[in-house]
Amino acid sequence: MFTRWVATKMPKGLYARSLIIIIAPMVLLQSVIAFVFMERHWETVTLRLSKVVTSDIAAIIEIIETYPQDSDFEQITKLAREKLSLNISVLPPDPFPPAVGKPFFSLLDDTLRSEITQQIGRPFWIDTVGDSNILEIRIRLEKPDNVLRVFVRRSQAYASNSHIFLVWMVGTSLVLCLVAILFLRNQIRPIQKLSDAADRFGKGQVMPQDFRISGSTEVRQAALAFLQMRERIERQIEQRTAMLTGVSHDLRTILTRFKLQLALVPEIKEIEELQADVDDMQNMLQGYLDFAKGESDETAVDLLVHEMLQRHEMEASLKDKQYTINCDPKLAIHFRPGAFARLISNLVSNAFRYADELEVSVSIENGHYRIVFDDDGPGIPKNQREEVFRPFFRLDEARNLDESGTGLGLSIARDIVRNHGGDIKLRESPLGGLRATVTLPV
């Protein structure tokens, strides 16, 4: 459960994950080093300094109690100040200060108390609390019955310069992090460009002009493989289009001769049937060519969706169909004009052919355009809604999606949409017929 929760909170991008891979071990290592330093070096140095200060104080107490002193203790005070860097004075026995609270971070307090207890063994009072650079220590004397007050610099009893190490450690960590960020940014940029180029190529858009092979060896290999794949795909499309164009030209020549010969024959019922067959053959031929060509030579531009849908209002009026458009007039989509017009025409004309009412709704949801075509026609059986996307598949008893009867209507529509990074789904419409939902990335 915890692992899954952590996985959901972790960043998804390669750049952020790479930074974590670099920074997390660095932070862990620095934390361990800091802990070891605090536990070993800092505590050891503080212990040794406290021992020296306590030894000096113990020596002063021994001199005061062993050898006679003048009334103001001038000689011992001078000796402590000049030789031991301690500022001492002898005070009356009372009042003796009460005990004070220990600080939260009590390394110095604990160490100094322990040393005074071990080396001197007299009642004492110390003040290590606060930001002052001076520590005050008071110890009760036996002979004479007075109190020795000692002022000592904090640096004499405490490793106070340890923050320099911490500052140096944090500073070097920040420099390393900055270098890692700059280096990773340069390494991630070629991957992002390759991803953008592949995405645009998959959507049928023009690749960025500044795309070139760069980055690490693995990224260069991936970019080279992508460019080679693109060249093979484009070459295959060009070869297929060229072949079908030649076949189309030859067949159209024959169909044109048929039309001319039929035009010279008197108009009778049999001739009209032959003329209809020739027209069907021409429509089928055009459908095959459009499916193979796929509008690949077009350039994507910004199109007003509402304007493209409005083009079919006249068709709805002539066929006496109810046609409703729910779309923001200013909503634009980046698409190939011919391909988008063919997509809309295919789905709208099919609905007009089999239904009396068509409602088209356009919206943006979760970063995608969503174009929904709802009609009240006979619909398509649920078990055949994927089959109809196969080329040359026909529905004998329900509805065909193009006038030529080639079975390429939905195949062409899905091919157009997928070339732009989207998809088409079919399901039952609230109007009782078919709902075709087109999703395209924004």
Rosetta blueprint (number, residue, H / E / L):
1 M L
2 F H
3 T H
4 R H
5 W H
6 V H
7 A H
8 T H
9 K H
10 M L
11 P L
12 K L
13 G L
14 L H
15 Y H
16 A H
17 R H
18 S H
19 L H
20 I H
21 I H
22 I H
23 I H
24 A H
25 P H
26 M H
27 V H
28 L H
29 L H
30 Q H
31 S H
32 V H
33 I H
34 A H
35 F H
36 V H
37 F H
38 M H
39 E H
40 R H
41 H H
42 W H
43 E H
44 T H
45 V H
46 T H
47 L H
48 R H
49 L H
50 S H
51 K H
52 V H
53 V H
54 T H
55 S H
56 D H
57 I H
58 A H
59 A H
60 I H
61 I H
62 E H
63 I H
64 I H
65 E H
66 T H
67 Y L
68 P L
69 Q L
70 D L
71 S L
72 D L
73 F L
74 E H
75 Q H
76 I H
77 T H
78 K H
79 L H
80 A H
81 R H
82 E H
83 K H
84 L L
85 S L
86 L L
87 N E
88 I E
89 S E
90 V E
91 L E
92 P L
93 P L
94 D L
95 P L
96 F L
97 P L
98 P L
99 A L
100 V L
101 G L
102 K L
103 P L
104 F L
105 F L
106 S L
107 L H
108 L H
109 D H
110 D H
111 T H
112 L H
113 R H
114 S H
115 E H
116 I H
117 T H
118 Q H
119 Q H
120 I L
121 G L
122 R L
123 P L
124 F E
125 W E
126 I E
127 D E
128 T L
129 V L
130 G L
131 D L
132 S L
133 N L
134 I E
135 L E
136 E E
137 I E
138 R E
139 I E
140 R E
141 L L
142 E L
143 K L
144 P L
145 D L
146 N L
147 V E
148 L E
149 R E
150 V E
151 F E
152 V E
153 R E
154 R H
155 S H
156 Q H
157 A H
158 Y L
159 A L
160 S H
161 N H
162 S H
163 H H
164 I H
165 F H
166 L H
167 V H
168 W H
169 M H
170 V H
171 G H
172 T H
173 S H
174 L H
175 V H
176 L H
177 C H
178 L H
179 V H
180 A H
181 I H
182 L H
183 F H
184 L H
185 R H
186 N H
187 Q H
188 I H
189 R H
190 P H
191 I H
192 Q H
193 K H
194 L H
195 S H
196 D H
197 A H
198 A H
199 D H
200 R H
201 F H
202 G H
203 K L
204 G L
205 Q L
206 V L
207 M L
208 P L
209 Q L
210 D L
211 F L
212 R L
213 I L
214 S L
215 G L
216 S L
217 T H
218 E H
219 V H
220 R H
221 Q H
222 A H
223 A H
224 L H
225 A H
226 F H
227 L H
228 Q H
229 M H
230 R H
231 E H
232 R H
233 I H
234 E H
235 R H
236 Q H
237 I H
238 E H
239 Q H
240 R H
241 T H
242 A H
243 M H
244 L H
245 T H
246 G H
247 V H
248 S H
249 H H
250 D H
251 L H
252 R H
253 T H
254 I H
255 L H
256 T H
257 R H
258 F H
259 K H
260 L H
261 Q H
262 L H
263 A H
264 L H
265 V L
266 P L
267 E L
268 I L
269 K H
270 E H
271 I H
272 E H
273 E H
274 L H
275 Q H
276 A H
277 D H
278 V H
279 D H
280 D H
281 M H
282 Q H
283 N H
284 M H
285 L H
286 Q H
287 G H
288 Y H
289 L H
290 D H
291 F H
292 A H
293 K H
294 G L
295 E L
296 S L
297 D L
298 E L
299 T L
300 A L
301 V E
302 D E
303 L E
304 L E
305 V H
306 H H
307 E H
308 M H
309 L H
310 Q H
311 R L
312 H L
313 E H
314 M H
315 E H
316 A H
317 S H
318 L H
319 K L
320 D L
321 K L
322 Q E
323 Y E
324 T E
325 I E
326 N E
327 C L
328 D L
329 P L
330 K L
331 L L
332 A E
333 I E
334 H E
335 F E
336 R L
337 P H
338 G H
339 A H
340 F H
341 A H
342 R H
343 L H
344 I H
345 S H
346 N H
347 L H
348 V H
349 S H
350 N H
351 A H
352 F H
353 R H
354 Y H
355 A L
356 D L
357 E E
358 L E
359 E E
360 V E
361 S E
362 V E
363 S E
364 I E
365 E E
366 N L
367 G L
368 H E
369 Y E
370 R E
371 I E
372 V E
373 F E
374 D E
375 D E
376 D L
377 G L
378 P L
379 G L
380 I L
381 P L
382 K H
383 N H
384 Q H
385 R L
386 E L
387 E H
388 V H
389 F H
390 R L
391 P L
392 F L
393 F L
394 R L
395 L L
396 D L
397 E L
398 A L
399 R L
400 N L
401 L L
402 D L
403 E L
404 S L
405 G L
406 T L
407 G L
408 L L
409 G H
410 L H
411 S H
412 I H
413 A H
414 R H
415 D H
416 I H
417 V H
418 R H
419 N H
420 H L
421 G L
422 G L
423 D E
424 I E
425 K E
426 L E
427 R E
428 E E
429 S L
430 P L
431 L L
432 G L
433 G L
434 L E
435 R E
436 A E
437 T E
438 V E
439 T E
440 L E
441 P E
442 V L
